[in-house]
C-alpha cells in the first residue's frame, strides 16, 4: 500500500466516475401544494436514512407541475444527503425526483460499480460528516464531495466486494420484506376478527384494578448506576422493529435489583411516551431481559385469558390506540408526551374468549418476524465488520468467475494484506 492506496488501486474523485449533481426542488410542500400528489416518486432525506442502502419506498410524490420544476433521476442513481441527515447514502431502485438537499451520482459503468461506490461512501461517512461539523447548520455541498479522494480497485475486484457485501444486504432486504408481510398478515387477521364484534371499552385503569393489565414506565437512573455488568438500559432510541440493544448502556446489578418492577417480560408492548410519542415495540419470547428507561412505557397483560399479549400488541398498533394517544398527548419543553395517568384514561376493548385462539395464531407470525429481525442484525454485524477491511484494501480478494447459463463457477482466494 503506497500513499494510502492499496497496490493496484487508484485514488479518484466521485466526479471521475460519473455525473454528480444536486437534486432540484424550488418549493416546499407547504408553499406549493399543486406540485405534489401525482404519479412521480419524490424521495426525501428521511427515505434515504431509513432505506438500508436501497430505496424501495417513498412517502411523497410529484404532480406534472412538480416534475416540470425538478428532474427524474434514473434507477441505479446513488443518492447522498447533504443536509439534515449528513452523508446518508442509498441507491434508487426506481426512477425518482429528489430535492437539492440530496446529491445524485449516476455511475459510468465502464469505470465503477455503483454499489461499490455506495459501500465506499458508507466507509467514508464519518470523514464526510466531519467536514460538515462546525457550521451553524451542519451541511456539505458539491465542493465538499469534489475535495474527497478515495481508493478505487479494478472493476473486477469491485464486483467481488459488491458480491460479498451485497449477498449479506440481499438477505437483510429479503428479511425486511418478509417482516412487512408477516406484520401485514398479523394485522389483517386481527382486523378481520375485530370487526366481527362490537367491542365494549373499559378504561385501562379499570383493567389494571381487575388484574388484567399492568401499565408502567421506565426507571430513572443516575449516571453512577451504570457499569460493565448488569442488564441493558433500553431507551427510546432502542425501539427499532423490536428492541435493538446493541451498544446499550448497562444498569449495574445493584440498581437492577431496585428497578425490578421495570424489567421487561415476554409479551410486553412498549412505546415511547415523549418526543416521537407512540412508537411501538413488542418484547418477543426469545428477547433478553432489559430495564426500561424513562420515556419508554410498557403495557403488560396480567391475564392471558382476558387479554392475550399478541392481541394487545395488535390493538396497540392500531389506529384506534394511536388516535387516543394523540388526543391525550400534551407538551413539555416543546416535546409531546403522554403521562401514565393519561394512559390509564385510554379505552381498551373488552375482548371475547375467542381472542385466545386469535392471539396464538398471531404469536406465530410475530415471533417469526422477531427471528428475521435478529438474523438481519447478525448479518449486519458481519457486513459492518467486513466493510472497512474490504474497502481499505486490508482484505485482498482474487476471484475468477465463469458464467454458464444461470450457473456461476467461482474460484476464490482470500489473503490478508498486512
N, C-alpha and C positions, 0 to 999 in steps of 0.2 A: 504494500500500500504506500503510495507516494503522494505527498501533498494532500493528505486526507482523502485520496481517491483510490479505491482498490484497483489492483492490477487488471488491466483490460477494460476498466470502466472509464468514462469521461465526465468531466464537470460540465453541466449545461444549465441554462435558464429555462423556465417554463415556456417563454416565447420562442425558444429554439425548436420546440417540439410540436407547435401548432398555433392556432388562433387563441388569443387571450383578450377578452373584452368584458366590460361591465354589462349587467343587465339593464333593461330600460323600463322605467315606470315613472311618469311625470306627476302622478297624482296618488293620493292615499284614499282608501275606500270611503272615509267619512266626508271627503271633499268632492268625490266624483263617482257617485253610486252607479251611474249609467255605464261605467267601464266594466262592471262586474256582473257575475251571474250567467254568463254564456257558456259555450261548449269548450273553451280553450283552457287547459290546465295552467294555473298560476301558482308557482312554487315559491314559498317564502322561507326565511331563515329557520323558523321552527320546524318546518318539514324536513329540512336537511339535518338538523340536530337529532331528530327522532328517527332517522332513516336507517341507521346502522351501515351507512355506506352506499346504499342503493335506494333511490327514491322510487317507491312503488305506489304512493298515495299522495293526495293533496287536499287541502281544505277550502281553497278558493279557486274561482275560475274567472276568465276574462270573457267579455262580450266581443262583438265585432269591433266596437269602438275601442275597447281595451287593447285588442290585438293590434289595431292600427297605430297606437302610440307606443307599442312595445316591440318585441321580436320573438319569433318562435324558434327556440333552440332545438337542435336535433337530439333524438335518443342517443345516448352514449356521451353526451356532454358532461364533463366534470364540473360541479358547482362548488364554489368556495365562498363562504360567508366572510364579509369584510367589515361588518358592523353587527352590533348586538351580540351574537354568539361568534366570536372571532375564530377563524381558521377551521370551522367545521367543513367537512367535505363529503360529497356523495355524488353518485353518477345517475343521471336521468335514465329511466327505463322506458320512457315515452317522450315524445316532443312536448315542450312546455315553455312558457314565458316565466321570467323572474325579474325582480326589481333591481335597482342599481346598488342595493346592499349585498348583492351576490355577483361574483365574477364567474364567467363561463370559460371553460377551456375545451376546445374541440381539437382532438389529437390528430396529428399526421400519422396514420397507421404504418407508414413505412419507417418511422423513426421510433415509435414507442407504443406500448400497450397502455391504454387509458387507465385500466385498473391498476397497473403497476404505479403509474403516476399518482393515483389516488392513495395507494398504500404509502408511497413516499411522503405525501403530504400529511398523512396521519403521523408518520415518524417525525416529521418536522414541525408538528403542530405547536409544541411549546416554544420552539425557537421563533415561530411566526408571531405567536401571542406576545412574546417578549418585546417584539418590535412595536406592538400596539400599545403597550403599557406606558403610563405616564402622562397621556393626554387627558384633556377634560372628559372626553368620552372615548374610550378605547376603540380604535378602528385602524384598519390598514387600507391601502389603495393599490392601484396598478403599479405605482412606483416601488412600493414595498415588495411586491412579487417580482418586479424586474431586477431588484438587487439580490434576489435569492438564487444562489448557486447550489446545485445538489448533484450527487454522483448518479450516473446512468449506466447500467450494464448493457451488453449487446442484447439485441432483440430476443434472441433465443433464451438467454438467461432471464430476461424479464418474464417471458412466458412460463418458465419453470417456477419462478417465485409466485406469479399470479395463480398458477395451478395449485400450489401448496396452500397458500393463504385463501385462495378462492374456494377450494374444496371445503375448508372449515366454515367460511362465510355462507356458502351454499346451504350447508346443513343447518346453520343458525337461522337462515331465512326460511328454510323449509319448516323448521320448528315454529317459527313465528306464525307462518300461515296455518299450521296445524293448530296452534293455540287459539288463533282467531276463530277457526272452525269449531273447536271444542267449546269455546266460550259462547259462540253463537248457538250451538246446539243446546247447551245448558239453559240459556235464556229463553230459547224457543220452547223447550219443554216446560219451563216454569210458566211462561206466558200462556201457553195453550191450556195448562191446568188452572192457572189463576183466574181466567175469565169464566170458568165453569161454575164458580160460586160467588156469592155476594159477601165479601169479607166484612166482618164486623170489627171496627177498630177499637183498640184499647191503648191508653197512654202507656208509654214504656215504663213509667213509674209504677203503674198497676202490675205489669208483668214482673217487674223486679220484686214487688211486695209478695207476689204469688210464688216466687221461687222459680219462675220460668226463664227469666232473663237477668243478666248482670251487665251493668254499664260502668266502665272505669276509665281513668285517664292515666297519663304517664307519671313516672317517678321524677321528682325534681332533684337531680343530683348536683352535688358541689364538685368543683374541679378536683378536689383532693380525694374524691371517691373512685377515681379511675385507676386501673392498673393493668398489668400484663395478663393476669388470670381473672376469671370471673365469667359473666355472661355478656354477650353483645348488647349494646345500648342502642335500640332501634329508634332513630329519629325520623322525621317526616321524609327526608331525602332517601331513606331506605325502603320506602314503599314504591316498588317498581315491579309490576306484574307479580305480586307476591312480596316477599321480603328479601331484598338483596343486602346481606350483612357483610359483604366483602369490605374489609378495611374499617368496619365499625369500631368505635371505642368500646372498651370493656369496663363494665362496672365491677369493682373489686368484690371479692367474696363476702366480706363483712357487710357491705352495702346491699348486696343481693339478698341477704337474709332480711334486711329491713324493708326491701322492696318486694317481699314475697307475693303480695296481692297484685303486683304489677307485672308478674312474669307471664309470658304467653302460654296459652294452651291450644292444643289442636282444635280446629273448628272456630277459633276466634275470628271475628271480622273487625279489622282495624280501619280507621280512616283519619285523615288529617282534620284537626279541629281549628286550625289557624292558618292564615295565608291562603294556600290553594285548598279551601275547605271542601271536604267530602271525597278526597281521593281514596279509593277503596283497595284493600288488600286482605286476602284470606290466609290464615295460618294452616297450611295443609298438614296431613298426618305424618309426614316424614321430616318436617322442618325442625331445626334445632331450637331449643328454648332461647329466649332473649328477654330483656327488660324493656318495657315501653317507656319512651322518653316523653317529656312534655310536648304538647301539640299533636300527640298521637293518642286517640281514644280507642277503646275496644268495646265491642258488644259480644257477649258470650251467652250461648244457650246453656241453661242450667237443667233443662228438662227436655230431652230429645223427643219424647213422645208428644210434647206440646209444641215444640219449636225445633225442628231439625236444623243443625248448623248449616247444611248446604242450602236449605230453603231460606234461612236467614240471610245468607250471602247473596242469593239471587234477588231477594227483595231489597236489600241494601244497595244493590247495583241497579235498581230500577229507577225510572223517572219519578215515581211516587216518593221514594225516600229522598232523592236529590232535591225535589221541589220543596219538601218540608224543611230540609236543611237550609236551603236558601232563604226560606221565609223566616227562619229563626236566627239567621246569621246577623251579627252586629259588626261593629268596627272597634278596634283597639289599636292605637298607634298606627292608624291608617291601614291596618291589615284586617281582613274579615276573620271572624271567629265564631264558634258556637260553643256555649258553655255546657257543662254536664246537666245543669238544671233545665236548660232548654232542650237538650237531647231527651230528657225524660218526659217532655211535653209532646214528643213526636208520637203520632198514632201508628200502631203496628197492627196488621191484620191478625185476627184470631183464626189460625189455620185449622182445618178439619183433620181427622185422624189419618186420612189418605196422604197427608204431607210426609209421613214417614217413608212410605214406598217411593214417593217422588224424590225425597231427599237422598235416598240410597242410590237412585238412578243418576241423579245429578253429581253425587260424590264421585262416581266412577269417572265421569268426564272431567271434573275439576282436578282430581288427583292425577289423571293422565296429563293434564295441562301443566301441573306442577313439575312432573318428571321432565317434560320437554324444556321448561324454564331452567331447571338445574343442569340439564345436559348442555343447553346453549351457553350457560355461564362457564361450564367446564371447557367447552370448545373455545370460547372467547379467551379464557385464560391461556390456553395453549397457543392460540393465534397471537395474542399480545406478547407472549414470551418469544415466539419465533420472529415476529415482525422486525424488531430492532436488529437482530442478528443477521437476518437476510438482507435488510435494506442498508446496512452499514458494510456489507461485504465480509463480515466476520464468519459467516457460514457460507461456504462456496459450494455450488451445486453444478454438476455436469449431467446432462440428460440428453439422450438421443431418442427421438420419438418417430416411429413409422406408422402411418395410418393405413389400414386396410379395411374398407367398408366402414363399419361403426366400431371396429376394434382398434385400440391403440396398443402397440407393443412398446413398452417403455423399459429402457435401461437407465438406472440411476446410480450415481456415485456421489456421496457426500463427504466432504473433508472440512475440518475446521481450519481456518486460516488464523494464525496467531499474529 
